[in-house]
Amino acid sequence: MKKIFFVVLLLMGMITTYAQLNEIDYVEYDLDNGLHVILHQDNATPIVVVSVMYHVGSKNEKPDRTGFAHFFEHLLFEGSENIDRGQFDKYITNAGGANNAYTSQDKTYYYELLPSNQLELGLWLESERMLHAKVDITGVETQREVVKEERRQRYENQPYGSLILETLSRSYKEHPYQWAPIGSMDHLNAATEDDYKQFYKDFYTPNNAVLSIAGDIDIEETKAMIDKYFSTIPVKTPEIYRPEIVEPPLTGAVVDTIYDNIQLPAVIYAYRIPALGTDDFYAVSMLNTLLSGGQSSRLNRAIVDEQQLAVATGSFPFDLEDPGIALAYGIANMGVDPMQLQSAMDAVIKQTQEELISEEEFNKLRNQQEASFVTANARIAGIAESLANYYTFYGDTNLINTELDKYLAVTREDIQRVAQKYFNEDNRVILHYLAKPVNP
């Protein structure tokens, strides 16, 4: 009964909302070993989130060892010198908590949601992951099969599942963003035990991590526990590898056709866009919301509702540390030629380039952006993650309170300008997804 009670409290905390634009207080400091610590105290609900963000993603991998960052996300739940294999999750569930992790091109993020009286458990588990993780052939073989199954389910056996893989490989030729975090199974199979141990040594080090804790904590008591579990962890690699590759600009559209196990054809665009945190990125983000943010967005209204050329459309930016892409797509209605769908998508995009959006539509766009920003920080888990993100990628933790101002500073003219600059025909990849021919 006690465990059920804590799970209920945990779920309540996940949906606890904050007053709109309520300032989020935090304390941040560095340990001598380089670990950056961010603490946010909120005693409204007896839960706590313990999270660690490592500044390592697929872009930090070697070209012949892709998939390592994502693989380690799985591998580091195997256990440690002091946690028996397969017991990591059990510690958390037995305490009435939950945990998860994810990997992107730029980061790997782990977190636990726990009753607040289990804070020390979360700190111990994450310190074990950072210092004593089991990186051995037994765990590698176990997780290799897990990753293979994930690749089959998400990328190989799902309609349009290869979309991201095919798009990235054509959007970049030199930068490591050309491969997705799932990586290559051939590379993982070819890697030796020493390769895996070296990756752990290179990137799972306190000077490459942010420990972000939010929830029902006492700041001074939490600092003492952090010192106990993390201050003695040594720096494994003083210098962290960061790729400095600058992808040359596209000088014309890259056009290709992909045959897949699908019934409805699709048109995919990938436009090169600036890195997150730049002024133009905020304008591009709002442009994408204009195109696909909700049922009344321009792509959906024109192509799905009015012309009925597609069953679904969308447009979203990849918020990447280095210059990324914005992906726009349309899945055609039955019997619609992909070129007809492409022409309709081009017409919608061209309108944003040639005409200022109306004041009414612009105000709606600003309201959408404000709602999205508030929602992202409406849960304790979201606050912990946002604090880590803002420090890691912007060097400014207080953006959790001020970044909305950057979106609201975008003008109608800015949206038109970035549509012209980045969403032009010479700065994109065009993929037509078609059904595989049926063999007679």
ZALOMAR-281651 format. One line per 3 residues: their letters; for each residue x, y, z of N, C-alpha, C. Coordinates in steps of 0.02 Angstrom, whole numbers. Layout:
a = X/Y/Z/X/Y/Z/X/Y/Z  ...
end
This chain:
mkk = 42/-60/0/0/0/0/43/63/0  99/60/38/144/116/42/173/133/-27  191/82/-64/220/94/-131/168/123/-178
iff = 107/98/-174/53/125/-217/42/198/-201  44/216/-136/34/285/-116/87/330/-148  150/307/-146/203/347/-174/197/354/-250
vvl = 176/301/-284/166/305/-356/112/356/-373  58/357/-333/5/406/-345/33/477/-336  73/487/-284/102/553/-273/147/572/-330
llm = 184/524/-355/229/537/-411/191/560/-472  137/525/-487/97/543/-545/64/611/-536  43/625/-474/15/691/-460/67/745/-474
gmi = 129/732/-454/181/781/-465/196/792/-538  187/740/-579/201/747/-650/151/793/-684  91/799/-655/41/841/-687/31/907/-649
tty = 72/919/-597/68/982/-561/87/1039/-607  46/1088/-613/60/1144/-657/78/1206/-617  114/1249/-648/136/1311/-617/98/1369/-648
aql = 91/1422/-609/59/1482/-635/96/1505/-697  57/1529/-745/86/1549/-809/143/1599/-798  201/1582/-827/260/1624/-825/286/1636/-754
nei = 269/1592/-707/295/1597/-639/370/1586/-641  409/1630/-611/481/1624/-614/504/1562/-576  550/1526/-605/577/1465/-576/643/1481/-542
dyv = 646/1472/-477/707/1484/-439/751/1422/-441  815/1433/-437/863/1377/-438/929/1400/-407  968/1351/-387/1036/1361/-363/1081/1320/-407
eyd = 1137/1348/-429/1184/1309/-470/1256/1322/-447  1296/1271/-454/1367/1276/-434/1405/1218/-466  1471/1221/-461/1514/1168/-489/1551/1133/-433
ldn = 1558/1067/-440/1604/1030/-398/1675/1037/-425  1724/1021/-385/1794/1028/-407/1809/984/-467  1773/929/-475/1786/884/-532/1751/907/-596
glh = 1717/964/-594/1686/991/-654/1613/977/-662  1584/935/-618/1513/921/-623/1473/984/-607  1428/1002/-652/1385/1060/-640/1321/1036/-607
vil = 1300/1070/-554/1242/1050/-515/1190/1106/-518  1127/1088/-530/1072/1136/-530/1017/1107/-485  993/1147/-438/942/1125/-389/882/1172/-391
hqd = 823/1143/-397/761/1182/-394/717/1152/-340  699/1194/-291/659/1170/-234/586/1188/-243  544/1138/-240/471/1148/-242/441/1095/-196
nat = 416/1117/-139/391/1071/-89/316/1059/-92  285/1075/-150/213/1068/-156/191/995/-155  232/951/-182/216/880/-186/277/839/-166
piv = 269/785/-127/327/748/-101/360/702/-153  382/733/-208/419/695/-258/482/734/-276  529/698/-307/591/730/-329/612/697/-395
vvs = 642/737/-438/671/712/-500/747/719/-495  782/664/-504/855/664/-506/874/649/-578  911/695/-609/928/685/-680/1001/702/-692
vmy = 1029/669/-743/1096/684/-766/1095/688/-841  1119/745/-867/1126/754/-939/1200/752/-957  1217/705/-1000/1285/700/-1026/1288/734/-1094
hvg = 1339/775/-1103/1345/812/-1166/1380/767/-1218  1344/714/-1235/1369/667/-1286/1309/639/-1323  1313/641/-1388/1261/613/-1431/1293/581/-1491
skn = 1253/567/-1541/1279/532/-1599/1331/573/-1637  1331/639/-1629/1380/679/-1666/1450/671/-1638  1457/644/-1577/1522/634/-1546/1553/567/-1565
ekp = 1518/528/-1606/1542/460/-1623/1592/462/-1681  1631/409/-1684/1675/400/-1742/1633/375/-1801  1652/393/-1862/1612/372/-1920/1606/297/-1929
drt = 1654/259/-1900/1650/186/-1906/1626/153/-1841  1601/194/-1795/1574/168/-1732/1510/206/-1714  1465/213/-1763/1403/249/-1750/1356/206/-1707
gfa = 1311/240/-1672/1263/207/-1629/1286/198/-1558  1348/220/-1542/1374/209/-1475/1336/248/-1421  1321/311/-1434/1287/352/-1383/1220/321/-1364
hff = 1181/302/-1414/1116/271/-1401/1125/203/-1368  1176/166/-1390/1188/100/-1361/1204/106/-1286  1243/157/-1267/1259/166/-1197/1199/185/-1156
ehl = 1151/220/-1185/1089/234/-1149/1058/169/-1124  1061/115/-1165/1036/50/-1144/1085/15/-1097  1148/16/-1116/1199/-23/-1079/1205/-1/-1006
lfe = 1196/62/-993/1208/87/-925/1149/77/-878  1101/36/-899/1051/10/-852/1068/-62/-832  1124/-88/-857/1143/-157/-842/1162/-167/-769
gse = 1191/-115/-739/1213/-122/-670/1282/-90/-661  1313/-103/-604/1378/-73/-590/1417/-120/-545  1474/-97/-522/1514/-138/-475/1475/-153/-411
nid = 1428/-108/-394/1391/-116/-331/1317/-129/-342  1296/-135/-404/1226/-150/-420/1226/-212/-464  1194/-265/-441/1193/-327/-480/1160/-316/-547
rgq = 1180/-355/-595/1154/-349/-663/1077/-356/-662  1045/-309/-696/972/-312/-701/934/-284/-642  970/-258/-591/938/-234/-530/927/-159/-528
fdk = 954/-122/-576/949/-49/-575/876/-27/-572  835/-52/-617/765/-33/-619/727/-55/-556  747/-112/-529/711/-139/-471/719/-94/-409
yit = 778/-64/-402/787/-18/-346/735/38/-350  723/62/-411/678/119/-420/605/99/-412  585/44/-444/516/23/-438/499/1/-366
nag = 546/-30/-332/534/-49/-262/526/11/-216  553/68/-238/546/130/-199/484/169/-220  445/142/-267/385/177/-290/398/229/-342
gan = 454/224/-377/472/274/-427/470/248/-498  495/289/-543/499/272/-614/560/305/-643  584/279/-700/644/308/-731/642/298/-806
nay = 684/337/-840/689/330/-912/751/366/-936  763/362/-1001/821/395/-1031/808/404/-1106  846/449/-1136/843/455/-1209/909/484/-1235
tsq = 920/475/-1300/980/499/-1333/961/539/-1394  998/592/-1407/989/631/-1468/1056/638/-1503  1058/680/-1553/1121/693/-1587/1171/727/-1541
dkt = 1147/763/-1489/1191/805/-1449/1196/786/-1375  1153/742/-1350/1151/729/-1278/1124/660/-1263  1137/639/-1201/1108/579/-1172/1081/598/-1103
yyy = 1019/581/-1090/985/607/-1030/954/549/-992  969/546/-927/942/496/-881/904/531/-825  849/502/-803/814/532/-746/774/479/-708
ell = 765/495/-643/723/455/-599/671/501/-566  609/479/-562/557/513/-524/544/470/-462  553/501/-404/552/463/-342/513/500/-288
psn = 486/463/-238/463/496/-178/522/536/-149  509/594/-121/564/637/-101/608/607/-46  580/560/-8/622/529/43/670/477/13
qle = 667/468/-53/712/422/-87/764/461/-129  773/525/-115/822/565/-152/892/533/-150  912/509/-93/980/481/-87/988/420/-131
lgl = 934/381/-138/937/323/-182/952/345/-254  917/397/-278/928/421/-346/999/446/-356  1026/480/-306/1095/505/-311/1145/448/-312
wle = 1134/398/-271/1179/340/-272/1177/305/-339  1117/293/-366/1112/259/-430/1148/297/-486  1139/363/-488/1171/401/-541/1246/407/-531
ser = 1269/408/-469/1341/408/-458/1372/342/-478  1336/287/-467/1360/222/-490/1364/219/-566  1314/249/-599/1315/250/-673/1375/290/-698
mlh = 1391/344/-664/1445/387/-687/1514/357/-673  1521/320/-619/1588/297/-597/1600/223/-607  1549/181/-593/1561/109/-587/1519/67/-635
akv = 1495/95/-689/1450/57/-733/1484/-6/-760  1443/-58/-769/1468/-120/-798/1471/-113/-873  1532/-107/-898/1542/-104/-970/1583/-166/-988
dit = 1549/-221/-1000/1582/-284/-1015/1545/-320/-1070  1574/-373/-1094/1548/-407/-1153/1479/-439/-1139  1466/-459/-1076/1401/-487/-1060/1345/-436/-1070
gve = 1355/-377/-1043/1305/-325/-1053/1300/-303/-1125  1357/-299/-1159/1356/-279/-1229/1315/-327/-1271  1325/-392/-1261/1288/-441/-1300/1213/-437/-1285
tqr = 1196/-427/-1221/1125/-422/-1203/1092/-362/-1236  1123/-304/-1230/1093/-242/-1255/1097/-237/-1331  1145/-271/-1361/1149/-272/-1434/1085/-301/-1464
evv = 1059/-353/-1434/997/-383/-1458/938/-337/-1447  938/-300/-1391/885/-252/-1378/885/-197/-1430  944/-172/-1447/949/-118/-1496/931/-143/-1565
kee = 950/-203/-1581/931/-232/-1646/855/-235/-1653  822/-257/-1600/749/-262/-1602/718/-192/-1607  746/-144/-1572/721/-75/-1577/728/-49/-1649
rrq = 784/-63/-1680/795/-40/-1749/744/-72/-1796  733/-137/-1786/684/-171/-1830/614/-141/-1821  594/-130/-1759/526/-106/-1746/516/-34/-1768
rye = 564/10/-1754/554/82/-1766/576/105/-1835  625/71/-1865/653/97/-1927/644/51/-1987  645/-14/-1976/645/-60/-2033/576/-88/-2048
nqp = 534/-100/-1998/470/-133/-2009/410/-86/-2001  422/-22/-1993/369/26/-1985/362/69/-2048  302/80/-2073/294/122/-2132/325/191/-2121
ygs = 363/214/-2170/400/277/-2167/452/277/-2111  467/219/-2083/514/216/-2027/584/238/-2044  603/230/-2107/671/250/-2128/677/323/-2145
lil = 623/361/-2136/620/430/-2159/678/472/-2131  689/469/-2066/741/509/-2035/810/486/-2060  821/421/-2064/885/395/-2087/900/419/-2158
etl = 850/413/-2202/860/432/-2272/869/508/-2279  832/546/-2239/837/618/-2244/904/644/-2220  926/620/-2161/989/644/-2134/1048/627/-2179
srs = 1047/567/-2208/1103/546/-2250/1110/587/-2313  1057/621/-2333/1060/665/-2392/1067/738/-2373  1051/755/-2311/1056/824/-2289/1127/843/-2270
yke = 1167/794/-2251/1236/806/-2230/1282/757/-2266  1340/781/-2284/1390/739/-2315/1455/735/-2274  1467/785/-2232/1529/787/-2193/1516/787/-2118
hpy = 1465/822/-2096/1450/827/-2024/1421/761/-1998  1438/743/-1935/1410/680/-1907/1335/680/-1897  1301/735/-1908/1227/733/-1908/1201/690/-1966
qwa = 1244/668/-2010/1222/629/-2067/1196/560/-2046  1214/537/-1986/1185/474/-1962/1140/488/-1901  1089/447/-1894/1042/454/-1838/1070/421/-1776
pig = 1044/438/-1716/1069/407/-1654/1065/331/-1653  1018/301/-1689/1014/228/-1689/1077/197/-1718  1111/233/-1763/1175/211/-1789/1171/148/-1831
smd = 1229/118/-1838/1237/58/-1880/1248/-3/-1837  1208/-55/-1848/1218/-117/-1812/1284/-150/-1832  1304/-140/-1894/1369/-168/-1916/1426/-137/-1875
hln = 1421/-72/-1860/1473/-40/-1820/1473/-67/-1748  1414/-76/-1720/1410/-102/-1652/1435/-174/-1649  1420/-213/-1700/1443/-282/-1702/1518/-286/-1710
aat = 1547/-239/-1746/1619/-240/-1759/1660/-214/-1701  1628/-178/-1655/1665/-147/-1599/1690/-200/-1550  1747/-185/-1521/1776/-229/-1470/1756/-205/-1400
edd = 1769/-246/-1351/1754/-227/-1282/1794/-164/-1264  1855/-159/-1289/1896/-100/-1275/1865/-37/-1305  1833/-42/-1363/1799/16/-1393/1744/42/-1347
ykq = 1705/-3/-1320/1651/17/-1275/1678/48/-1211  1730/19/-1183/1759/46/-1122/1789/115/-1134  1818/125/-1193/1847/190/-1208/1794/244/-1215
fyk = 1737/227/-1245/1683/275/-1252/1658/296/-1182  1651/248/-1138/1630/263/-1069/1680/310/-1035  1743/296/-1044/1795/337/-1014/1795/407/-1043
dfy = 1783/412/-1108/1788/476/-1142/1731/524/-1125  1670/496/-1114/1612/540/-1110/1573/537/-1044  1578/482/-1007/1541/476/-944/1586/497/-887
tpn = 1599/561/-886/1645/592/-839/1612/655/-811  1625/672/-748/1588/727/-717/1595/794/-753  1651/807/-785/1661/870/-820/1624/872/-887
nav = 1585/820/-902/1544/818/-963/1470/808/-945  1451/826/-883/1384/810/-860/1354/868/-819  1288/868/-818/1250/914/-775/1203/872/-732
lsi = 1207/881/-667/1161/848/-620/1107/899/-603  1046/885/-624/990/930/-614/938/895/-570  920/927/-514/873/898/-466/818/948/-453
agd = 756/925/-457/698/969/-446/647/933/-403  615/971/-359/561/942/-320/565/957/-246  540/912/-206/532/921/-134/599/907/-99
idi = 642/956/-100/709/948/-71/724/1005/-24  773/994/19/805/1046/58/873/1059/25  886/1121/6/945/1136/-34/1009/1116/1
eet = 1018/1135/63/1080/1120/98/1089/1046/110  1036/1011/128/1041/938/138/1057/904/72  1028/928/17/1042/899/-48/1114/910/-68
kam = 1140/969/-55/1211/983/-70/1257/934/-33  1241/920/29/1282/874/68/1281/804/38  1222/782/17/1217/715/-14/1253/713/-81
idk = 1248/766/-120/1284/769/-184/1359/765/-172  1382/801/-123/1454/799/-107/1475/728/-89  1433/693/-51/1448/625/-29/1455/578/-89
yfs = 1412/583/-137/1410/534/-191/1448/554/-254  1460/619/-264/1489/640/-328/1556/675/-323  1572/704/-266/1632/746/-263/1697/707/-273
tip = 1697/643/-256/1759/604/-262/1765/568/-329  1715/576/-373/1721/544/-440/1774/581/-480  1825/546/-503/1880/580/-538/1861/597/-610
vkt = 1895/647/-636/1889/663/-707/1924/609/-746  1889/579/-793/1918/524/-832/1955/550/-893  1924/599/-927/1954/629/-987/1948/705/-981
pei = 2004/740/-973/2000/813/-965/1969/848/-1026  1987/826/-1086/1963/858/-1147/1910/814/-1180  1851/842/-1190/1796/805/-1221/1795/819/-1295
yrp = 1789/767/-1335/1788/775/-1408/1724/810/-1430  1731/866/-1464/1676/902/-1495/1693/911/-1569  1653/884/-1614/1668/892/-1686/1663/965/-1705
eiv = 1711/987/-1745/1711/1057/-1769/1701/1059/-1844  1667/1010/-1870/1655/1005/-1942/1601/1055/-1962  1615/1094/-2012/1566/1141/-2040/1541/1112/-2106
epp = 1476/1097/-2107/1446/1069/-2167/1441/1123/-2221  1468/1109/-2281/1461/1159/-2335/1388/1168/-2354  1370/1228/-2379/1300/1240/-2397/1279/1199/-2457
ltg = 1214/1185/-2459/1187/1154/-2519/1187/1206/-2575  1203/1184/-2635/1204/1230/-2692/1147/1214/-2741  1102/1172/-2720/1045/1154/-2760/1007/1098/-2726
avv = 946/1088/-2747/905/1037/-2716/934/967/-2726  930/926/-2675/948/855/-2678/882/817/-2684  873/781/-2738/809/748/-2752/820/673/-2758
dti = 776/635/-2726/783/562/-2730/715/529/-2718  712/465/-2734/651/426/-2724/667/366/-2680  624/354/-2631/632/297/-2585/572/251/-2593
ydn = 585/188/-2602/532/138/-2607/526/102/-2540  465/100/-2514/454/74/-2447/390/32/-2446  382/-5/-2391/321/-45/-2382/265/0/-2358
iql = 238/40/-2403/186/88/-2387/130/83/-2438  73/110/-2421/17/113/-2468/8/182/-2497  21/234/-2457/12/303/-2480/80/336/-2490
pav = 91/367/-2547/154/402/-2558/161/463/-2513  222/487/-2505/235/545/-2463/288/589/-2496  284/653/-2480/335/701/-2502/368/729/-2439
iya = 435/726/-2438/474/748/-2380/521/804/-2402  521/858/-2365/569/912/-2374/614/916/-2312  678/929/-2322/723/945/-2267/761/1008/-2286
yri = 751/1062/-2248/784/1125/-2260/840/1135/-2209  898/1158/-2231/951/1175/-2185/932/1237/-2145  941/1235/-2080/923/1292/-2037/980/1305/-1987
pal = 979/1364/-1954/1033/1380/-1906/1028/1340/-1842  1080/1343/-1802/1084/1306/-1739/1036/1335/-1688  1018/1294/-1638/973/1318/-1585/1006/1376/-1548
gtd = 964/1419/-1522/988/1476/-1483/1003/1538/-1524  1009/1531/-1590/1021/1590/-1632/955/1627/-1643  960/1691/-1659/899/1729/-1670/857/1700/-1726
dfy = 890/1679/-1780/853/1651/-1836/820/1584/-1818  849/1547/-1771/817/1484/-1753/748/1496/-1722  742/1548/-1681/677/1562/-1651/626/1581/-1705
avs = 648/1618/-1754/602/1637/-1809/583/1576/-1850  631/1532/-1863/617/1471/-1901/569/1426/-1862  578/1422/-1797/534/1382/-1756/462/1407/-1761
mln = 453/1473/-1759/386/1501/-1765/358/1491/-1835  402/1493/-1885/380/1479/-1954/352/1408/-1959  386/1360/-1927/362/1291/-1928/295/1285/-1893
tll = 286/1321/-1838/221/1320/-1804/167/1350/-1849  184/1403/-1884/137/1432/-1932/115/1381/-1984  162/1341/-2007/147/1293/-2060/109/1233/-2035
sgg = 123/1211/-1973/93/1147/-1953/70/1143/-1881  65/1200/-1846/46/1198/-1776/-28/1196/-1765  -58/1137/-1770/-129/1129/-1756/-171/1120/-1819
qss = -235/1106/-1808/-280/1091/-1863/-290/1151/-1910  -284/1212/-1884/-294/1271/-1926/-229/1297/-1956  -174/1259/-1949/-110/1281/-1978/-114/1281/-2054
rln = -68/1315/-2085/-73/1327/-2157/-69/1264/-2199  -22/1220/-2184/-17/1158/-2223/-79/1116/-2215  -102/1107/-2153/-160/1065/-2141/-223/1094/-2172
rai = -232/1159/-2163/-292/1191/-2188/-296/1188/-2265  -240/1203/-2298/-241/1208/-2371/-240/1139/-2405  -198/1094/-2379/-184/1032/-2416/-227/974/-2392
vde = -242/972/-2327/-283/918/-2300/-357/936/-2305  -375/994/-2278/-446/1012/-2273/-475/1038/-2339  -442/1087/-2369/-472/1119/-2428/-460/1079/-2492
qql = -398/1062/-2507/-383/1028/-2570/-389/952/-2564  -387/926/-2503/-392/854/-2490/-341/813/-2530  -281/841/-2533/-226/806/-2569/-186/761/-2522
ava = -193/772/-2457/-153/734/-2409/-196/713/-2349  -175/659/-2318/-209/637/-2257/-174/666/-2195  -112/688/-2204/-75/718/-2148/-19/761/-2176
tgs = -4/815/-2140/52/858/-2156/86/878/-2091  147/903/-2096/181/927/-2037/245/963/-2055  272/999/-2007/335/1034/-2015/364/1048/-1946
fpf = 426/1029/-1936/457/1040/-1870/532/1046/-1878  563/1088/-1835/636/1095/-1837/670/1044/-1792  730/1023/-1811/773/985/-1766/814/1036/-1726
dle = 802/1038/-1661/839/1087/-1620/907/1058/-1602  956/1072/-1644/1022/1042/-1638/1074/1094/-1621  1127/1071/-1588/1180/1116/-1564/1217/1148/-1622
dpg = 1229/1111/-1675/1257/1139/-1736/1200/1150/-1786  1211/1186/-1841/1157/1197/-1888/1121/1133/-1908  1055/1134/-1904/1015/1074/-1914/971/1077/-1975
ial = 914/1045/-1970/866/1044/-2025/796/1055/-1998  753/1080/-2042/681/1080/-2029/649/1032/-2078  607/989/-2053/578/937/-2095/503/953/-2106
ayg = 482/955/-2169/412/963/-2187/390/902/-2227  328/881/-2217/305/821/-2252/231/825/-2268  212/784/-2316/142/774/-2332/133/701/-2352
ian = 83/668/-2323/66/599/-2343/5/603/-2388  13/582/-2450/-38/593/-2501/-101/553/-2489  -156/581/-2511/-219/544/-2513/-215/491/-2567
mgv = -258/441/-2563/-259/387/-2612/-270/416/-2682  -226/397/-2728/-233/418/-2798/-201/485/-2814  -172/519/-2765/-141/585/-2777/-69/574/-2799
dpm = -50/606/-2854/18/601/-2878/65/642/-2833  124/616/-2816/169/653/-2772/188/722/-2799  193/729/-2865/210/794/-2893/154/845/-2881
qlq = 92/821/-2882/37/866/-2867/39/889/-2794  55/842/-2750/62/859/-2679/120/907/-2669  176/894/-2703/234/938/-2696/218/1009/-2719
sam = 182/1016/-2773/163/1083/-2797/120/1119/-2747  74/1082/-2715/31/1113/-2665/70/1135/-2604  118/1094/-2581/161/1112/-2525/203/1173/-2542
dav = 230/1174/-2602/270/1232/-2623/229/1296/-2623  166/1291/-2643/123/1351/-2645/113/1379/-2575  104/1335/-2526/95/1358/-2457/158/1392/-2432
ikq = 215/1361/-2445/279/1390/-2423/293/1456/-2459  278/1459/-2523/289/1520/-2561/248/1578/-2534  189/1563/-2510/147/1616/-2483/180/1649/-2422
tqe = 213/1608/-2380/248/1636/-2322/307/1679/-2343  335/1665/-2401/391/1704/-2426/370/1770/-2458  311/1771/-2486/289/1829/-2525/243/1876/-2487
eli = 210/1851/-2435/161/1892/-2399/175/1890/-2324  168/1949/-2293/171/1952/-2220/109/1917/-2192  117/1880/-2139/58/1851/-2107/17/1906/-2075
see = -46/1895/-2068/-91/1945/-2040/-76/1954/-1965  -96/2012/-1939/-89/2024/-1867/-127/1972/-1826  -186/1953/-1850/-226/1904/-1814/-190/1836/-1810
efn = -163/1815/-1867/-128/1751/-1869/-64/1755/-1828  -31/1812/-1829/31/1822/-1792/17/1819/-1716  -37/1850/-1694/-54/1847/-1623/-70/1776/-1601
klr = -104/1739/-1644/-118/1669/-1628/-53/1630/-1622  -6/1644/-1666/59/1610/-1666/96/1624/-1601  96/1685/-1580/129/1704/-1517/96/1670/-1457
nqq = 30/1665/-1459/-5/1631/-1405/12/1557/-1403  18/1526/-1462/38/1455/-1466/108/1445/-1436  152/1491/-1452/221/1485/-1428/224/1493/-1353
eas = 185/1540/-1327/184/1550/-1255/156/1489/-1219  102/1461/-1246/73/1401/-1216/122/1342/-1217  158/1335/-1272/206/1281/-1277/262/1290/-1227
fvt = 286/1351/-1218/340/1364/-1171/319/1349/-1099  259/1371/-1082/234/1360/-1014/223/1286/-1001  195/1251/-1050/182/1179/-1043/246/1140/-1032
ana = 299/1159/-1067/363/1123/-1061/390/1125/-991  373/1178/-953/398/1184/-884/342/1180/-833  289/1142/-850/232/1136/-806/237/1076/-759
ria = 288/1035/-767/297/977/-724/366/980/-693  374/949/-636/439/946/-603/490/913/-650  470/860/-685/516/826/-730/537/872/-786
gia = 491/912/-812/507/959/-866/555/1013/-843  546/1036/-781/591/1088/-754/662/1061/-748  670/1001/-721/736/972/-714/771/966/-781
esl = 735/944/-831/764/935/-898/781/1003/-929  735/1051/-923/747/1117/-953/808/1150/-922  815/1146/-856/873/1176/-824/938/1147/-851
any = 940/1081/-858/1000/1048/-885/1013/1069/-957  959/1071/-997/967/1091/-1067/994/1161/-1075  965/1208/-1038/986/1278/-1046/1058/1288/-1026
ytf = 1081/1254/-975/1151/1261/-956/1196/1227/-1008  1179/1166/-1028/1223/1127/-1071/1231/1158/-1140  1176/1182/-1169/1179/1203/-1239/1178/1278/-1250
ygd = 1159/1316/-1199/1156/1388/-1206/1205/1423/-1159  1228/1387/-1108/1271/1418/-1058/1235/1469/-1016  1168/1465/-1014/1128/1515/-977/1067/1479/-948
tnl = 1074/1457/-886/1020/1420/-853/958/1462/-846  965/1528/-839/908/1571/-827/863/1579/-888  882/1550/-944/837/1551/-1002/772/1515/-986
int = 772/1474/-935/709/1442/-915/657/1495/-896  680/1553/-877/635/1609/-860/628/1661/-915  676/1663/-961/679/1720/-1008/675/1700/-1082
eld = 681/1635/-1099/685/1618/-1169/622/1638/-1207  565/1637/-1174/504/1656/-1208/509/1726/-1238  547/1770/-1206/556/1837/-1233/588/1835/-1303
kyl = 631/1786/-1314/664/1781/-1379/614/1761/-1434  566/1718/-1416/514/1702/-1464/468/1762/-1477  451/1797/-1422/406/1853/-1430/438/1913/-1463
avt = 505/1912/-1468/540/1966/-1504/539/1956/-1580  520/1896/-1602/516/1882/-1674/458/1922/-1704  471/1954/-1760/421/1996/-1793/391/1959/-1853
red = 338/1987/-1879/309/1960/-1941/360/1962/-1998  399/2016/-1999/450/2023/-2051/505/1970/-2044  521/1953/-1981/571/1900/-1970/548/1834/-1998
iqr = 485/1818/-1989/458/1755/-2013/460/1753/-2090  442/1807/-2121/445/1810/-2194/518/1804/-2218  563/1838/-2182/634/1837/-2202/665/1768/-2197
vaq = 653/1732/-2142/683/1665/-2136/650/1615/-2184  587/1627/-2201/555/1585/-2252/592/1593/-2318  610/1654/-2334/646/1667/-2396/718/1640/-2394
kyf = 750/1649/-2336/821/1632/-2330/833/1557/-2325  792/1521/-2286/806/1451/-2271/759/1403/-2308  697/1423/-2321/650/1378/-2353/649/1390/-2428
ned = 707/1397/-2458/710/1407/-2530/728/1342/-2565  715/1339/-2629/719/1276/-2666/790/1250/-2674  841/1293/-2668/910/1271/-2674/940/1248/-2607
nrv = 900/1252/-2555/925/1237/-2488/885/1179/-2456  869/1130/-2498/828/1076/-2471/842/1009/-2503  822/958/-2466/819/889/-2490/746/873/-2504
ilh = 733/842/-2561/665/821/-2578/664/745/-2587  624/712/-2547/616/640/-2553/544/623/-2570  535/580/-2618/469/551/-2633/468/480/-2608
yla = 425/466/-2560/416/398/-2535/361/365/-2576  379/309/-2609/332/273/-2651/327/200/-2627  271/170/-2644/261/98/-2627/308/55/-2668
kpv = 335/4/-2636/377/-43/-2673/336/-78/-2727  365/-89/-2786/328/-124/-2838/310/-194/-2815  251/-216/-2835/228/-283/-2818/256/-332/-2869
np = 290/-382/-2845/318/-432/-2891/263/-475/-2920  265/-487/-2987/212/-528/-3018/216/-601/-2995
end
